[in-house]
């Protein structure tokens, strides 16, 4: 898994490199990155549906979402602000 998930499903919220746009936070600095269960609660369980972040449970499994989280964390360490 690469940044492809960001291109396909989150393009309106986040650029493929995980940087923020004018309306949404930079995923590299999200506090949920530190916790696999928190990340899953948002991406799979829909913990932030009331804020407009839909659940992707029908699209991704837990392994996929962990790969996504790892990608975002890696971007946080590799890319300058």
Secondary structure, DSSP 8 states (H G I E B T S, - for coil): --THHHHHHSTTTB-TT--B-SSS--GGG-GGGG-HHHHHHHHTT-TTGGGT----TTT--HHHHHHHHHHHHHHHHHS--
